[in-house]
C-alpha cells in the first residue's frame, strides 16, 4: 500500500518589485513576518522562500505555544511525580532554535547591496 506524497506549496522566485502573497496556511503572525522579511530582503532563490515559509509557520506555532504557556506552571509533575520543566518550554526553545537556523540560512545568502544586508539584519532582529 503506497501513501500519497505530501503536497507542498511551491513559491516562485521574487521579481524585483513584486512581493509574493503569503502562503494560505500562514496565520496572522506568520503573515506579518512574511511581509516584514520580504519587504527587507531580496530573495531570488526558491530554497530561501521555502526556508522563509517554514520560519513563518514556526512564528505561528510560537505564538500559539506562548499563549498556551501564559498562566501555566513552569514546573509540573513528571511521570513519577518528580518536578520537571513545563514541556511547552522545551517546545518553544526547539521552535526558536529551528526558526533561527532557517532565518540564518537566508541571512547568509549572497545579498548584492549593503543596504539590502542592513535591511535583512533589521528584519531578522525583529523576529528573533
C-alpha positions as CSV (number, residue, x, y, z in Angstrom):
1,X,0.0,0.0,0.0
2,X,1.6,3.3,-1.0
3,X,0.8,6.6,0.6
4,X,0.2,9.7,-1.5
5,X,3.1,12.1,-1.3
6,X,2.5,15.2,0.8
7,X,1.6,18.3,-1.1
8,X,3.8,21.3,-0.8
9,X,3.2,24.9,-1.7
10,X,5.9,26.0,-4.2
11,X,6.7,29.6,-4.1
12,X,8.2,31.1,-7.3
13,X,11.2,33.4,-7.2
14,X,10.6,37.0,-6.3
15,X,10.6,39.6,-9.1
16,X,12.4,42.9,-8.3
17,X,9.3,44.9,-7.4
18,X,6.9,42.1,-6.6
19,X,6.4,40.6,-3.2
20,X,4.6,37.3,-3.3
21,X,1.5,36.9,-1.2
22,X,1.9,34.9,2.0
23,X,1.1,31.2,1.7
24,X,-2.5,30.4,2.5
25,X,-1.6,28.3,5.5
26,X,0.0,31.2,7.4
27,X,-1.8,32.8,10.3
28,X,-1.6,36.4,11.3
29,X,1.9,36.3,13.0
30,X,3.3,34.3,10.1
31,X,1.8,36.6,7.5
32,X,3.2,39.7,9.3
33,X,6.7,38.0,9.4
34,X,6.4,37.1,5.7
35,X,5.6,40.7,4.7
36,X,8.3,42.1,7.0
37,X,11.0,39.8,5.8
38,X,10.2,40.1,2.1
39,X,9.9,43.9,2.4
40,X,13.5,43.9,3.7
41,X,15.1,41.1,1.7
42,X,15.9,40.3,-2.0
43,X,15.1,36.7,-2.3
44,X,15.5,35.1,-5.6
45,X,16.4,31.5,-4.7
46,X,13.3,29.3,-4.2
47,X,15.0,27.4,-1.5
48,X,15.2,30.7,0.6
49,X,11.4,31.2,0.1
50,X,10.9,27.6,1.4
51,X,13.0,28.4,4.4
52,X,11.1,31.6,4.9
53,X,7.8,29.8,4.7
54,X,8.9,27.3,7.3
55,X,10.2,30.1,9.6
56,X,6.8,31.9,9.2
57,X,4.9,28.7,10.1
58,X,7.1,28.4,13.1
59,X,6.2,32.0,14.1
60,X,2.5,31.0,14.1
61,X,3.4,27.9,16.2
62,X,5.4,30.0,18.7
63,X,2.6,32.4,19.2
64,X,0.2,29.5,20.0
65,X,2.7,27.9,22.3
66,X,3.4,31.1,24.2
67,X,-0.4,31.7,24.5
68,X,-0.7,28.2,26.0
69,X,2.2,28.8,28.3
70,X,0.7,32.0,29.7
71,X,-0.5,31.4,33.2
72,X,0.7,27.8,33.2
73,X,3.1,26.5,35.9
74,X,6.7,26.4,34.7
75,X,7.4,23.4,36.8
76,X,5.0,20.4,36.6
77,X,4.9,16.8,37.9
78,X,6.8,14.3,35.9
79,X,5.7,10.7,35.2
80,X,6.8,9.6,38.7
81,X,5.7,12.7,40.5
82,X,9.0,14.5,40.4
83,X,9.1,18.2,39.5
84,X,10.1,18.8,35.8
85,X,10.2,21.7,33.5
86,X,6.9,22.6,31.7
87,X,7.1,20.7,28.4
88,X,5.9,23.8,26.5
89,X,9.2,25.5,27.4
90,X,11.2,22.8,25.5
91,X,8.9,23.0,22.6
92,X,9.3,26.8,22.4
93,X,13.1,26.5,22.8
94,X,13.2,24.0,19.9
95,X,11.0,26.1,17.7
96,X,13.1,29.2,18.3
97,X,16.3,27.3,17.6
98,X,14.9,25.9,14.3
99,X,13.5,29.3,13.3
100,X,16.9,31.0,14.0
101,X,18.6,28.4,11.8
102,X,16.1,28.9,8.9
103,X,16.4,32.7,9.1
104,X,20.2,32.4,9.5
105,X,20.4,30.4,6.3
106,X,18.5,33.2,4.5
107,X,20.8,35.8,6.0
108,X,23.9,34.1,4.9
109,X,22.9,34.0,1.2
110,X,24.7,36.5,-1.0
111,X,23.0,39.9,-1.0
112,X,24.4,42.2,-3.6
113,X,23.9,45.5,-1.9
114,X,24.9,46.6,1.6
115,X,21.6,48.4,2.0
116,X,19.9,45.0,1.4
117,X,22.1,43.4,4.1
118,X,21.2,46.1,6.6
119,X,17.5,45.6,5.9
120,X,18.0,41.9,6.2
121,X,19.6,42.3,9.7
122,X,16.8,44.6,10.9
123,X,14.1,42.2,9.7
124,X,15.9,39.3,11.4
125,X,16.2,41.2,14.6
126,X,12.5,41.9,14.7
127,X,11.7,38.2,14.5
128,X,14.2,36.6,16.8
